[in-house]
């Protein structure tokens, strides 16, 4: 008789916030050294795990509410699962403070102990100690077969006046290239076609290890991996987008995509200066640099409107910048004062209704740009990476062309032969909308 396998650990899990949190959750659950089975009902779970976000106040409120909801649902379970809560909420307010407010939580996992999460959770569950670093090769994917996020570092070395991340996640801590290459290889072995690199600032990778141009070196190692079709870069700090990096991206060619996510946050020099952002005199320089080396690059950015002291004239300057720059993907956020940040103490706080009006106006400008640009893609032919079946229309799937990043950009609806989750298929682009495309294989 063969050796009987131990039963899988039944887990109900939720990861809130950014893709970096998603990676932390996948690494944690994959590193426990025991098979994991996701369940939809907490009453069937042995572990309920919530990875929280605490970046901005609305995220804090959502995280607290999700924990409270879990406490209530667990209270109705016949057999009580262990409730573990980790992430940025814990990093922002501290486990001791939260434990006093929410004593029903069995285990708090703070961000400054990220490397010890597997050991802490295994101990609480009565499981054998997991292999240290095992999460780099045994991630439990939650994104489907087509893509995966690859977090290359922790923390941030910048000090933007509005941002809570350095106080929550600490200083820059790059993950070693050996770990990342091993993790990427394991993800590709699971059939993943696209890797999207994420960090608070990708361009800082390796600086804390004494590497001056670390990101190109990392890209070279990752791009050489077999089975990788697309390698995407998200969250590039503007001053780190150097000619050297752009030339490397150009010279590597596939699988490195000419797609760059460069959060500019604003375009007026006075607002940028109050934000503590670089290139305060002329943010157009980084766009000109990218387009000079990679003329067909697709650019994504984010802007904050209603920052303290932002005048109507400064907002109108931002609107003109967006109209003239013709960026393909833009996210717009209304500024929210965050406790503990210098920006929260600045004079000239803007009323909420003004901030929302400015956000809506800027999004309307960008919607027209996006609709025009996508209409130009109709009649062309593109590869579509298929993510998942459409939940309502049999035979129709959601996918993406190379200039659509997962979860943050629009999608391409695709149908035809050879279309299934994880497939990369040649398609005709037949229709466009404001943010999405339709394709036929």
KARAHU-V476117 format. One record per backbone hydrogen bond with DSSP energy under -1.0 kcal/mol. NH is the residue of the N-H (numbers start at 1). CO is the residue of the C=O. Records with the same first field share a line. If there is no record, write none. Layout:
NH->CO, CO
This chain:
9->35
11->37
12->47
14->49
16->51
22->18
23->19
24->20
25->21
26->22
27->23
28->24
29->25
30->26
31->27
37->9
39->11
44->41
45->42
46->10
47->10
48->82
49->12
50->84
51->14
52->86
60->56
61->57
62->58
63->59
64->60
65->61
66->62
67->63
68->64
69->65
70->66
71->67
72->68
73->69
74->70
75->71
76->73
77->74
82->46
84->48
85->107
86->50
87->109
88->52
91->87
92->88
93->89
94->90
98->94
99->95
100->96
101->97
102->98
105->102
106->83
107->83
109->85
113->110
114->111
116->113
117->114
120->116
121->117
122->118
123->119
124->120
125->121
127->122
134->131
136->133
137->134
140->26
141->139
148->194
150->196
152->198
154->173
156->170
161->275
163->160
168->164
169->165
170->166
173->154
175->152
180->176
181->177
182->178
183->179
184->180
185->181
186->182
187->183
188->184
189->185
191->188
192->187
193->146
194->146
195->230
196->148
197->232
198->150
202->235
204->201
205->202
207->204
209->206
210->207
211->206
217->213
218->214
219->215
220->216
221->217
222->218
223->219
225->222
228->225
229->193
230->193
231->255
232->195
234->197
236->261
240->237
241->238
242->240
246->242
247->243
248->244
249->245
250->246
251->247
252->248
253->249
256->253
257->231
259->257
260->298
262->300
265->302
272->268
273->269
274->270
275->271
277->272
285->282
288->284
289->285
290->286
291->287
292->288
293->289
294->290
297->294
298->258
300->260
301->329
303->331
304->265
305->333
309->348
310->307
315->311
316->312
317->313
318->314
319->315
320->316
321->317
322->318
323->319
324->320
325->321
326->322
329->299
331->301
333->303
335->305
341->338
343->161
345->342
346->343
355->351
356->352
357->353
358->354
359->355
360->356
361->357
362->358
363->359
364->360
365->361
366->362
367->363
368->364
369->365
370->366
371->367
372->368
373->369
374->370
375->371
376->372
377->374
379->429
380->377
382->427
384->425
385->400
386->423
387->398
388->398
390->396
396->393
397->414
398->388
399->412
400->385
404->401
409->405
412->399
413->437
414->397
415->439
419->416
422->386
423->420
425->384
427->382
428->440
429->380
430->438
431->438
433->436
437->411
438->431
439->413
440->428
441->415
